Amino acid sequence: MRSRFAGIARAGFLLGAVAMIPAATAGLAAVDGRVAPQFGRLFTVYQLVKAHYVDQTDDDKLVKGAIDGMLASLDPHSSYLEGPSLERLRTMIDGGYAGLGLSVLQEDGAVKVISPMRGSPAEKAGVKPGDYITHLDGKFIVDGDLDDAVAKMRGEPGTTVRLTIYRPGRDAPFDLTVTRAVINLEPVTGKLDGGIAVITVNEFSHDVGRLVFEQLQTLRGQAAGHLGGVVLDLRSNPGGELDEAVALSDLFLSSGVVVSQRGRMAGENAIYRAETMFPGDAAKGLPVLVLIDAGSASASEIVAGALQDQHRALIMGERSFGKGSVQTMIPIDNAHAVKLTTARYYTPSGRSVQEGGIEPDIRVPQISDPDARRRSQNALRESDLRRHLINEAGLKDKQLEADAQVDPRFKMTAEELTAKGIKDFQLWYAVETLRRTGGARMVHGK
């Protein structure tokens, strides 16, 4: 499948860590005289198209195509935003919409699923990370426009759309019918599992740090003040706002650096520290375990990297996506904007997760999913994206070393786990790890 869809055309829903700044009008107006010949060639091509193309051409289409091509030549995450694409970014940050609840991008013309949102119609219908959507209601959409495909998947709540899915590891495509619903983006959910607080962060929208703090307080109350630990679930979380990643990390840290970013311009360099958003460690004295997988990207990796480097949490699951860059949304006017990669970010120890991602301290496969092993072999990560940025940059505890070795429980089949009532093996294993340690604080390298 990798050879069939070898590269990435452009990124879709995968947001990453996004900052927002106004455009510098004077800077945009200034054009280096040395590039005048290049602009001259661009204008010459425009004139040739206008004069000789077989059909009448639309100026807006030509200009947008030139801008799209310019930004697409940089990296997979820089893009020109207008109309549906701009509204989609605003929606992912600010609110809900009616549709299927999918995080997608376009790979060599095919719509590829990064992850379905937790509890979404797509997840309930059986759509999985790594799936390729080739048809919508029987209409072939490969090599089509991503915005058009996304628009077709959205619609009135209660209506249905038939997705034709190609899933790596399966011999033939198959259809899934999904009923659209209002997708109320619920960034944080929580539950108490036998004295362990399980807090799931689905995406980094506004107030995620505060929402996790409130959820932790609620679960502590339900446990009558006797929590045995915290599982922070960041699986299939594609990112969101940089400030919220810092806030969530700060919630569990009482000192030190959370993340730093470095760009070409001095103004893009910044260091974010703990104790700037939340005082103290909200889970002081409790072991914290962070779950990640190949769908955990950017803002999720900031949190995992900060808690791992600061020895505050044990990271468990599978290697993350590996998106170590910061995108800035620069408005041009009310209807147009540019999303531009402006910096790389680094964990407290100075390592970049670009390409390589965050390696878990304990690797735990999701064996409760019968297709997981096959999908993991074809898992899409930042290093697979065309024109991705290049990366510039042993457990000591006996008990954790034992946990890191091949565990016979990893050999159980999905059917055997179902018979034991285990629907989510990674989460079950995380909770059991906290229970086995008896609430002892677990850290990597200590």
Buried (B, 14 or more C-beta within 10 A) or exposed (E): BEEEBEEBBBBBBBBBBBBBEEEEEEEEEEEEEEEEEEEEEEEEEBEEEEEEEEEEBEEEEBEBBBBEEEBBEEBBBBBBBBEBBBBBBEBBBEEEBBBBBBBBBBBBBBBBBBBBBBBBBBBEBBBBBBBBBBBBEEEEBBEBEBBEBBBBBBBEEEEEBEBBBBBBBEEEBEEBEBEBBEBEBBBBBBEBBEBBBBBBBBBBBBBBBBBBBEBBEBBBEBBEEEBBBBBBBBBBBBBBBBBBBBBBBBBBBBEBBBBBBBBEEEEBEBEBBBBEBBEBBBBEEBBBBBBBBBBBBBBBBBBBBBBBBBBBBBBBBBBBBBBBBBBBBBBBEEEBBBBBBBBBBBBBEEBBBBBBBBBBBBBBBBBBBEBBEBBBEBBBBBBBBBBBBEBEBEBEBEEBEEBBEEBEBEEBEBEEBEEEEBEBBBBBBBBBBBBEBEBEBBBBEE
